[in-house]
Amino acid sequence: MKSFYDFNVESPQEREERNKLYPELASFHIALREELSEEEYQQFYTAEKEISQKHMPQNQNQKQQWITA
């Protein structure tokens, strides 16, 4: 499952999907964007995205395989 920060905010469809999956976080970011300057908000967003990526499990090297009994 994608994290809030994995969606492409330039795509209206992805942004809509993100807002449906994470309504509270989307509302928080809308309010935060109104309170901060664009530069401050971008710094915050970038830092949160980096933290999110560090804590998400890395599934890149996992292969799917059948489990046999």
C-alpha positions in Angstrom: 0.0 0.0 0.0 1.3 3.5 -0.8 2.0 5.9 1.9 0.6 9.4 1.8 3.8 10.7 0.3 4.1 8.2 -2.5 1.3 9.7 -4.5 2.0 12.0 -7.4 0.5 15.3 -6.3 0.7 16.7 -9.9 -1.9 14.0 -11.0 -5.5 14.9 -10.1 -6.5 11.3 -10.0 -3.7 10.3 -7.7 -4.3 13.3 -5.5 -8.0 12.3 -5.2 -7.1 8.7 -4.4 -4.6 9.9 -1.7 -7.2 12.1 -0.2 -9.7 9.3 0.0 -7.2 6.9 1.6 -5.9 9.5 4.0 -8.6 12.1 4.7 -7.3 13.3 8.1 -3.7 13.7 6.8 -5.0 15.4 3.7 -7.0 17.9 5.8 -3.9 18.5 8.0 -1.8 19.3 5.0 -4.4 21.6 3.6 -4.5 23.5 6.9 -0.7 23.5 7.2 -0.3 24.9 3.7 -2.6 27.8 4.6 -0.5 28.6 7.6 3.1 28.2 6.2 4.8 29.9 3.4 5.3 27.8 0.3 9.0 27.3 1.0 8.3 26.3 4.7 5.6 23.9 3.6 7.9 22.3 0.9 10.6 21.8 3.5 8.2 20.2 5.9 6.7 17.9 3.1 10.1 16.8 2.0 11.3 16.0 5.5 8.1 14.0 6.2 8.4 12.1 2.9 12.0 11.2 3.8 11.0 10.0 7.2 8.1 8.0 5.7 10.4 6.3 3.2 12.8 5.3 6.0 10.1 3.6 8.1 8.2 1.9 5.3 9.2 -1.8 4.7 11.4 -2.3 1.7 9.6 -4.8 -0.5 11.8 -4.4 -3.5 13.8 -7.7 -3.2 11.0 -10.0 -2.2 9.9 -12.6 -4.6 6.4 -14.1 -4.5 6.5 -17.9 -4.2 4.1 -20.7 -3.3 4.3 -22.2 0.2 4.2 -25.9 0.2 3.3 -28.2 3.1 
